[in-house]
Amino acid sequence: MKQGGSSSPLSGRRGDTDSSCGELDANFAPKAHYLTSPDGAVDLPVADTVEMKGARSTNKNPECDPPDAKRIVIVDDHPLFRKGLEQLIHSDGAFAVCGEADNVSPDLAIVDLSLPGANGIELIKNIRAEFPKFPILVLSMHDESLYALRSLRAGANGYVMKHEAMANVVRAIHEVFSGRPYLSPAMAAQVITKFAKKSSDGEPDAVDRLSDRELEILELIGKGDDVHQIAKLLHLSPKTVETHRAHIKEKLQLKNAREVARFAVQWVDAREV
């Protein structure tokens, strides 16, 4: 059901399910997907350019049964990681992981920032635009304050790095449900340091000028992907990728594609040290 009878800018379909809670087994393709919103009145766009095909829920966990449990949907394409995260969340009796079903009304979404064929930050913006108060917790492989800041600016309520998820995700969920934003102590220190450095230098980081999509493409260039590989990975046309690369060149005041590639490699290398 759409809010107020109006159509959403995103469209999608639901897959077959056999219950409302349990493991979400998803394969991703470039379309949109909806789950019922917390109040049951509208549909929640779980993905900007993502459809979950063949999603199912097992409902084999007794933790799914309590009616007062906070229901959480996990948007992540790594089955083993998702299963471990689900078990960890179920260890707290206050929460239940929900799969895809017509009667699912999630109270919080955990979103992987690096979904294949999708821009996680754009997904957050789309969810936030339609549902201003819906809680979103980001999982990311990026140990970098730049991505945390952009996620929070897009509307996320918390940011947890994947390598620390098993230690911090339950605490993060409690914090978000309590109305407080969550960053791990290590990431919070990075964010504070970044702001302090920016204030003392008086100059913003060059990549701050880039859009979220341009930053994503810059990182892929720095990892050695060419235009056609990036286009395939992000489900874009090569011409669109070239246009983004041209914008990167202009914003970073570089002369040509070769300088863009050199800058990208150096930028990625500096963040892997």
QUILIN-V805052 format. One record per helix or strand. SS is the DSSP state (@ for helix, = for strand). FROM is the first residue (numbers start at 1). TO is the last residue. If there is no record, write none. Layout:
SS & FROM & TO
SS & FROM & TO
This chain:
@ & 3 & 5
= & 12 & 12
= & 21 & 21
= & 27 & 29
= & 32 & 36
= & 43 & 47
= & 51 & 53
@ & 62 & 64
= & 70 & 75
@ & 79 & 90
= & 95 & 98
= & 105 & 105
= & 108 & 112
@ & 120 & 130
= & 135 & 140
@ & 145 & 154
= & 158 & 161
@ & 162 & 177
= & 182 & 183
@ & 185 & 201
@ & 206 & 209
@ & 212 & 222
@ & 227 & 234
@ & 238 & 251
@ & 257 & 271
